[in-house]
């Protein structure tokens, strides 16, 4: 199985203001920090702060026990790498320990892609991971369309 290093994930990365990105970032050692409700809520607060500071508009997110899926529209103040780095740094400070592995995976969403379908796929992660039988039973997600 291929395991990308953080530097490999940055190859070819382009940051475009206003672009929609699907971002995935993983906890250190895939430790399930976010089974703790307090930690999940702190991460939600940080995502909301990123939006309040016009760094990114959250279209949807799902916080899995050991990773985050975040669909966002990038603001025009900072490049994607800085926005994600800030979210990871601030959430680690709020939680009180280093939470995240270095690097993250991102995919720019093309104009011809159905953003709502992508959001539904992201939100469906807890179902596919057999964490719940109904998405309404999973507490750590949100979508702009609700």
HUDAHU-V894703 format. One record per backbone hydrogen bond with DSSP energy under -1.0 kcal/mol. CO is the residue of the C=O (numbers start at 1). NH is the residue of the N-H. Records with the same first field share a line. If there is no record, write none. Layout:
CO=NH / NH
//
This chain:
5=9
6=10
10=13
16=19
19=74
20=109
21=72
22=107
23=70
24=105
25=68
26=101
27=30
28=31
31=33
32=35
33=36
36=40
37=41
38=42
39=43
40=44
41=45
42=46
43=47
44=48
45=49
46=50
47=51
48=52
49=53
50=55 / 56
51=54
55=75
57=73
59=144
60=71
61=142
62=69
65=34
66=27
67=64
68=25
69=62
70=23
71=59 / 60
72=21
73=57
74=18
79=83
80=84
81=85
82=86
83=87
84=88
85=89
86=90
87=91
88=92
89=93
90=94
91=95
92=96
99=28
105=24
107=22
110=113
114=118
115=119
116=120
117=121
118=122
119=123
120=124
122=125
124=128
125=129
126=131
127=130
134=137
135=138
140=63
142=61
143=146
//
